[in-house]
Amino acid sequence: MVFEAIVVGVILLALGYWATMFVMGRRDDVLHGKFVADEPAAEPVRPKPRVQSAPAAPQPNKDSLQALLTVIKQDLHDAARS
């Protein structure tokens, strides 16, 4: 009984694939069982946008990074106590 169900399922999958290819217009694939390569479509030439470089960001100094690290440590310590 299980074997018959598997066979029927495979046949239904094959029929579904065939119907999908037929509806999508890939009739050569359906009728001959081979895949036909589509012709590549010509892409329109688009001008490349000009990208303006952003001004360089100022480099943080050690004192500001140390202060930020201290604040983060304090927040984590407070969160651990809660």
N, CA, C and O atoms as CSV, one atom per row, in Angstrom:
chain,resi,resn,atom,element,x,y,z
A,1,MET,N,N,0.826,-1.198,0.000
A,1,MET,CA,C,0.000,0.000,0.000
A,1,MET,C,C,0.868,1.258,0.000
A,1,MET,O,O,0.580,2.213,-0.721
A,2,VAL,N,N,1.925,1.257,0.805
A,2,VAL,CA,C,2.793,2.420,0.882
A,2,VAL,C,C,3.568,2.589,-0.427
A,2,VAL,O,O,3.755,3.712,-0.897
A,3,PHE,N,N,4.016,1.487,-1.011
A,3,PHE,CA,C,4.760,1.549,-2.260
A,3,PHE,C,C,3.905,2.141,-3.370
A,3,PHE,O,O,4.384,2.952,-4.162
A,4,GLU,N,N,2.645,1.739,-3.428
A,4,GLU,CA,C,1.750,2.268,-4.442
A,4,GLU,C,C,1.532,3.767,-4.242
A,4,GLU,O,O,1.442,4.514,-5.216
A,5,ALA,N,N,1.449,4.207,-2.994
A,5,ALA,CA,C,1.269,5.628,-2.707
A,5,ALA,C,C,2.496,6.426,-3.152
A,5,ALA,O,O,2.368,7.538,-3.664
A,6,ILE,N,N,3.676,5.857,-2.954
A,6,ILE,CA,C,4.902,6.533,-3.381
A,6,ILE,C,C,4.937,6.633,-4.901
A,6,ILE,O,O,5.286,7.683,-5.439
A,7,VAL,N,N,4.582,5.560,-5.601
A,7,VAL,CA,C,4.581,5.563,-7.065
A,7,VAL,C,C,3.590,6.593,-7.587
A,7,VAL,O,O,3.904,7.340,-8.513
A,8,VAL,N,N,2.408,6.639,-7.008
A,8,VAL,CA,C,1.387,7.601,-7.429
A,8,VAL,C,C,1.876,9.030,-7.159
A,8,VAL,O,O,1.651,9.927,-7.971
A,9,GLY,N,N,2.542,9.237,-6.018
A,9,GLY,CA,C,3.070,10.565,-5.695
A,9,GLY,C,C,4.120,11.028,-6.695
A,9,GLY,O,O,4.123,12.190,-7.102
A,10,VAL,N,N,5.018,10.117,-7.096
A,10,VAL,CA,C,6.043,10.463,-8.082
A,10,VAL,C,C,5.397,10.782,-9.428
A,10,VAL,O,O,5.807,11.723,-10.108
A,11,ILE,N,N,4.407,10.015,-9.806
A,11,ILE,CA,C,3.713,10.275,-11.072
A,11,ILE,C,C,3.004,11.626,-11.025
A,11,ILE,O,O,3.027,12.368,-12.007
A,12,LEU,N,N,2.379,11.952,-9.904
A,12,LEU,CA,C,1.711,13.250,-9.768
A,12,LEU,C,C,2.717,14.398,-9.814
A,12,LEU,O,O,2.436,15.444,-10.399
A,13,LEU,N,N,3.882,14.210,-9.205
A,13,LEU,CA,C,4.915,15.245,-9.283
A,13,LEU,C,C,5.386,15.441,-10.721
A,13,LEU,O,O,5.590,16.575,-11.154
A,14,ALA,N,N,5.558,14.356,-11.459
A,14,ALA,CA,C,5.989,14.452,-12.851
A,14,ALA,C,C,4.928,15.155,-13.694
A,14,ALA,O,O,5.256,15.981,-14.545
A,15,LEU,N,N,3.679,14.835,-13.463
A,15,LEU,CA,C,2.604,15.492,-14.201
A,15,LEU,C,C,2.521,16.979,-13.861
A,15,LEU,O,O,2.275,17.808,-14.737
A,16,GLY,N,N,2.725,17.309,-12.599
A,16,GLY,CA,C,2.723,18.709,-12.190
A,16,GLY,C,C,3.865,19.479,-12.825
A,16,GLY,O,O,3.682,20.620,-13.251
A,17,TYR,N,N,5.046,18.868,-12.894
A,17,TYR,CA,C,6.190,19.501,-13.543
A,17,TYR,C,C,5.907,19.706,-15.027
A,17,TYR,O,O,6.176,20.774,-15.575
A,18,TRP,N,N,5.370,18.690,-15.664
A,18,TRP,CA,C,5.053,18.771,-17.088
A,18,TRP,C,C,4.049,19.894,-17.347
A,18,TRP,O,O,4.226,20.695,-18.265
A,19,ALA,N,N,2.999,19.945,-16.536
A,19,ALA,CA,C,1.962,20.967,-16.717
A,19,ALA,C,C,2.534,22.372,-16.486
A,19,ALA,O,O,2.191,23.311,-17.204
A,20,THR,N,N,3.400,22.507,-15.487
A,20,THR,CA,C,4.000,23.805,-15.206
A,20,THR,C,C,4.855,24.276,-16.374
A,20,THR,O,O,4.755,25.429,-16.794
A,21,MET,N,N,5.687,23.396,-16.895
A,21,MET,CA,C,6.533,23.757,-18.039
A,21,MET,C,C,5.680,24.104,-19.267
A,21,MET,O,O,6.006,25.023,-20.018
A,22,PHE,N,N,4.602,23.370,-19.460
A,22,PHE,CA,C,3.731,23.612,-20.600
A,22,PHE,C,C,3.064,24.981,-20.487
A,22,PHE,O,O,3.005,25.732,-21.461
A,23,VAL,N,N,2.568,25.299,-19.302
A,23,VAL,CA,C,1.884,26.573,-19.081
A,23,VAL,C,C,2.863,27.740,-19.197
A,23,VAL,O,O,2.498,28.812,-19.680
A,24,MET,N,N,4.108,27.533,-18.754
A,24,MET,CA,C,5.111,28.601,-18.806
A,24,MET,C,C,5.644,28.825,-20.218
A,24,MET,O,O,6.412,29.760,-20.446
A,25,GLY,N,N,5.252,27.988,-21.155
A,25,GLY,CA,C,5.689,28.182,-22.522
A,25,GLY,C,C,6.974,27.465,-22.868
A,25,GLY,O,O,7.548,27.718,-23.928
A,26,ARG,N,N,7.442,26.581,-22.012
A,26,ARG,CA,C,8.663,25.834,-22.296
A,26,ARG,C,C,8.278,24.516,-22.964
A,26,ARG,O,O,8.634,23.439,-22.484
A,27,ARG,N,N,7.550,24.611,-24.071
A,27,ARG,CA,C,7.023,23.418,-24.731
A,27,ARG,C,C,8.120,22.535,-25.304
A,27,ARG,O,O,7.951,21.319,-25.386
A,28,ASP,N,N,9.253,23.133,-25.705
A,28,ASP,CA,C,10.363,22.307,-26.184
A,28,ASP,C,C,10.884,21.406,-25.075
A,28,ASP,O,O,11.249,20.256,-25.318
A,29,ASP,N,N,10.916,21.939,-23.846
A,29,ASP,CA,C,11.356,21.119,-22.724
A,29,ASP,C,C,10.381,19.981,-22.475
A,29,ASP,O,O,10.786,18.855,-22.184
A,30,VAL,N,N,9.095,20.282,-22.591
A,30,VAL,CA,C,8.070,19.283,-22.308
A,30,VAL,C,C,8.051,18.204,-23.390
A,30,VAL,O,O,7.985,17.012,-23.087
A,31,LEU,N,N,8.108,18.628,-24.647
A,31,LEU,CA,C,7.950,17.678,-25.738
A,31,LEU,C,C,9.207,16.858,-25.996
A,31,LEU,O,O,9.116,15.667,-26.293
A,32,HIS,N,N,10.380,17.481,-25.886
A,32,HIS,CA,C,11.600,16.796,-26.266
A,32,HIS,C,C,12.464,16.407,-25.076
A,32,HIS,O,O,13.431,15.663,-25.237
A,33,GLY,N,N,12.137,16.892,-23.890
A,33,GLY,CA,C,12.888,16.528,-22.709
A,33,GLY,C,C,14.263,17.155,-22.637
A,33,GLY,O,O,15.128,16.657,-21.916
A,34,LYS,N,N,14.485,18.229,-23.363
A,34,LYS,CA,C,15.768,18.909,-23.292
A,34,LYS,C,C,15.528,20.374,-22.966
A,34,LYS,O,O,14.485,20.938,-23.296
A,35,PHE,N,N,16.499,20.970,-22.320
A,35,PHE,CA,C,16.362,22.357,-21.929
A,35,PHE,C,C,16.929,23.243,-23.021
A,35,PHE,O,O,18.046,23.041,-23.497
A,36,VAL,N,N,16.142,24.220,-23.404
A,36,VAL,CA,C,16.530,25.134,-24.459
A,36,VAL,C,C,17.014,26.409,-23.795
A,36,VAL,O,O,16.318,26.984,-22.959
A,37,ALA,N,N,18.197,26.847,-24.164
A,37,ALA,CA,C,18.740,28.062,-23.574
A,37,ALA,C,C,18.039,29.270,-24.161
A,37,ALA,O,O,17.858,29.376,-25.375
A,38,ASP,N,N,17.649,30.175,-23.286
A,38,ASP,CA,C,17.025,31.417,-23.743
A,38,ASP,C,C,18.090,32.320,-24.329
A,38,ASP,O,O,19.251,32.278,-23.923
A,39,GLU,N,N,17.682,33.141,-25.294
A,39,GLU,CA,C,18.606,34.105,-25.859
A,39,GLU,C,C,18.791,35.235,-24.850
A,39,GLU,O,O,17.818,35.719,-24.272
A,40,PRO,N,N,20.024,35.650,-24.641
A,40,PRO,CA,C,20.229,36.732,-23.669
A,40,PRO,C,C,19.623,38.032,-24.179
A,40,PRO,O,O,19.794,38.401,-25.342
A,41,ALA,N,N,18.929,38.703,-23.313
A,41,ALA,CA,C,18.289,39.972,-23.671
A,41,ALA,C,C,19.331,41.075,-23.641
A,41,ALA,O,O,20.228,41.075,-22.798
A,42,ALA,N,N,19.207,42.000,-24.552
A,42,ALA,CA,C,20.131,43.127,-24.594
A,42,ALA,C,C,19.786,44.075,-23.454
A,42,ALA,O,O,18.656,44.547,-23.338
A,43,GLU,N,N,20.778,44.341,-22.622
A,43,GLU,CA,C,20.552,45.234,-21.494
A,43,GLU,C,C,20.795,46.670,-21.945
A,43,GLU,O,O,21.758,46.943,-22.662
A,44,PRO,N,N,19.931,47.584,-21.531
A,44,PRO,CA,C,20.146,48.983,-21.914
A,44,PRO,C,C,21.384,49.537,-21.213
A,44,PRO,O,O,21.693,49.177,-20.077
A,45,VAL,N,N,22.072,50.410,-21.913
A,45,VAL,CA,C,23.261,51.027,-21.340
A,45,VAL,C,C,22.821,52.175,-20.449
A,45,VAL,O,O,22.151,53.110,-20.887
A,46,ARG,N,N,23.210,52.079,-19.207
A,46,ARG,CA,C,22.830,53.118,-18.252
A,46,ARG,C,C,24.081,53.882,-17.838
A,46,ARG,O,O,25.127,53.282,-17.587
A,47,PRO,N,N,23.973,55.193,-17.767
A,47,PRO,CA,C,25.144,55.949,-17.310
A,47,PRO,C,C,25.397,55.672,-15.832
A,47,PRO,O,O,24.465,55.557,-15.036
A,48,LYS,N,N,26.668,55.569,-15.489
A,48,LYS,CA,C,27.018,55.308,-14.095
A,48,LYS,C,C,26.848,56.583,-13.292
A,48,LYS,O,O,27.309,57.647,-13.705
A,49,PRO,N,N,26.182,56.480,-12.136
A,49,PRO,CA,C,26.007,57.688,-11.321
A,49,PRO,C,C,27.349,58.109,-10.716
A,49,PRO,O,O,28.182,57.275,-10.364
A,50,ARG,N,N,27.527,59.400,-10.609
A,50,ARG,CA,C,28.744,59.923,-9.996
A,50,ARG,C,C,28.563,59.926,-8.485
A,50,ARG,O,O,27.601,60.481,-7.954
A,51,VAL,N,N,29.491,59.307,-7.824
A,51,VAL,CA,C,29.429,59.215,-6.370
A,51,VAL,C,C,30.427,60.201,-5.793
A,51,VAL,O,O,31.620,60.158,-6.095
A,52,GLN,N,N,29.921,61.074,-4.970
A,52,GLN,CA,C,30.803,62.030,-4.324
A,52,GLN,C,C,31.333,61.413,-3.049
A,52,GLN,O,O,30.582,60.840,-2.259
A,53,SER,N,N,32.617,61.533,-2.861
A,53,SER,CA,C,33.206,60.948,-1.664
A,53,SER,C,C,32.822,61.785,-0.451
A,53,SER,O,O,32.810,63.015,-0.493
A,54,ALA,N,N,32.514,61.086,0.612
A,54,ALA,CA,C,32.136,61.762,1.845
A,54,ALA,C,C,33.397,62.283,2.524
A,54,ALA,O,O,34.466,61.687,2.390
A,55,PRO,N,N,33.280,63.384,3.246
A,55,PRO,CA,C,34.462,63.883,3.957
A,55,PRO,C,C,34.899,62.863,5.005
A,55,PRO,O,O,34.076,62.164,5.596
A,56,ALA,N,N,36.177,62.798,5.217
A,56,ALA,CA,C,36.726,61.836,6.173
A,56,ALA,C,C,36.209,62.147,7.568
A,56,ALA,O,O,36.190,63.301,7.996
A,57,ALA,N,N,35.791,61.104,8.268
A,57,ALA,CA,C,35.282,61.268,9.621
A,57,ALA,C,C,36.460,61.531,10.556
A,57,ALA,O,O,37.530,60.947,10.387
A,58,PRO,N,N,36.268,62.392,11.525
A,58,PRO,CA,C,37.371,62.657,12.459
A,58,PRO,C,C,37.672,61.407,13.285
A,58,PRO,O,O,36.766,60.678,13.691
A,59,GLN,N,N,38.941,61.180,13.519
A,59,GLN,CA,C,39.361,60.021,14.299
A,59,GLN,C,C,39.135,60.301,15.786
A,59,GLN,O,O,39.563,61.336,16.297
A,60,PRO,N,N,38.452,59.365,16.490
A,60,PRO,CA,C,38.233,59.581,17.921
A,60,PRO,C,C,39.555,59.432,18.678
A,60,PRO,O,O,40.421,58.643,18.301
A,61,ASN,N,N,39.682,60.196,19.732
A,61,ASN,CA,C,40.900,60.084,20.530
A,61,ASN,C,C,40.716,59.020,21.605
A,61,ASN,O,O,39.616,58.504,21.800
A,62,LYS,N,N,41.797,58.702,22.294
A,62,LYS,CA,C,41.745,57.628,23.298
A,62,LYS,C,C,40.862,57.989,24.478
A,62,LYS,O,O,40.231,57.114,25.071
A,63,ASP,N,N,40.811,59.253,24.822
A,63,ASP,CA,C,40.010,59.660,25.977
A,63,ASP,C,C,38.522,59.434,25.722
A,63,ASP,O,O,37.805,58.973,26.609
A,64,SER,N,N,38.053,59.757,24.512
A,64,SER,CA,C,36.623,59.571,24.228
A,64,SER,C,C,36.279,58.084,24.161
A,64,SER,O,O,35.204,57.679,24.601
A,65,LEU,N,N,37.181,57.270,23.616
A,65,LEU,CA,C,36.937,55.831,23.576
A,65,LEU,C,C,36.951,55.233,24.979
A,65,LEU,O,O,36.154,54.349,25.296
A,66,GLN,N,N,37.856,55.718,25.810
A,66,GLN,CA,C,37.914,55.217,27.189
A,66,GLN,C,C,36.650,55.603,27.945
A,66,GLN,O,O,36.140,54.805,28.732
A,67,ALA,N,N,36.135,56.809,27.723
A,67,ALA,CA,C,34.907,57.238,28.386
A,67,ALA,C,C,33.721,56.397,27.918
A,67,ALA,O,O,32.859,56.026,28.716
A,68,LEU,N,N,33.685,56.098,26.615
A,68,LEU,CA,C,32.607,55.270,26.082
A,68,LEU,C,C,32.668,53.866,26.678
A,68,LEU,O,O,31.636,53.292,27.028
A,69,LEU,N,N,33.869,53.315,26.792
A,69,LEU,CA,C,34.041,51.984,27.373
A,69,LEU,C,C,33.598,51.967,28.831
A,69,LEU,O,O,32.990,50.997,29.285
A,70,THR,N,N,33.898,53.024,29.558
A,70,THR,CA,C,33.484,53.118,30.957
A,70,THR,C,C,31.963,53.156,31.080
A,70,THR,O,O,31.393,52.509,31.958
A,71,VAL,N,N,31.313,53.906,30.210
A,71,VAL,CA,C,29.841,53.991,30.233
A,71,VAL,C,C,29.229,52.635,29.907
A,71,VAL,O,O,28.264,52.224,30.550
A,72,ILE,N,N,29.776,51.935,28.916
A,72,ILE,CA,C,29.247,50.617,28.541
A,72,ILE,C,C,29.414,49.631,29.687
A,72,ILE,O,O,28.502,48.857,29.978
A,73,LYS,N,N,30.587,49.651,30.349
A,73,LYS,CA,C,30.812,48.756,31.489
A,73,LYS,C,C,29.817,49.034,32.604
A,73,LYS,O,O,29.290,48.107,33.219
A,74,GLN,N,N,29.557,50.321,32.867
A,74,GLN,CA,C,28.608,50.685,33.921
A,74,GLN,C,C,27.196,50.210,33.567
A,74,GLN,O,O,26.478,49.706,34.431
A,75,ASP,N,N,26.798,50.366,32.307
A,75,ASP,CA,C,25.470,49.904,31.882
A,75,ASP,C,C,25.348,48.386,32.026
A,75,ASP,O,O,24.316,47.884,32.473
A,76,LEU,N,N,26.382,47.669,31.652
A,76,LEU,CA,C,26.347,46.214,31.794
A,76,LEU,C,C,26.293,45.797,33.267
A,76,LEU,O,O,25.601,44.846,33.629
A,77,HIS,N,N,27.023,46.512,34.095
A,77,HIS,CA,C,27.005,46.200,35.523
A,77,HIS,C,C,25.625,46.455,36.117
A,77,HIS,O,O,25.127,45.662,36.916
A,78,ASP,N,N,25.006,47.580,35.716
A,78,ASP,CA,C,23.658,47.882,36.191
A,78,ASP,C,C,22.644,46.859,35.677
A,78,ASP,O,O,21.727,46.476,36.403
A,79,ALA,N,N,22.806,46.421,34.442
A,79,ALA,CA,C,21.877,45.429,33.886
A,79,ALA,C,C,22.042,44.080,34.580
A,79,ALA,O,O,21.067,43.345,34.735
A,80,ALA,N,N,23.257,43.745,34.995
A,80,ALA,CA,C,23.486,42.469,35.667
A,80,ALA,C,C,22.870,42.466,37.073
A,80,ALA,O,O,22.455,41.417,37.564
A,81,ARG,N,N,22.810,43.631,37.716
A,81,ARG,CA,C,22.207,43.705,39.049
A,81,ARG,C,C,20.687,43.619,38.987
A,81,ARG,O,O,20.057,43.208,39.961
A,82,SER,N,N,20.099,43.990,37.889
A,82,SER,CA,C,18.614,44.011,37.780
A,82,SER,C,C,18.048,42.635,37.664
A,82,SER,O,O,16.832,42.474,37.565
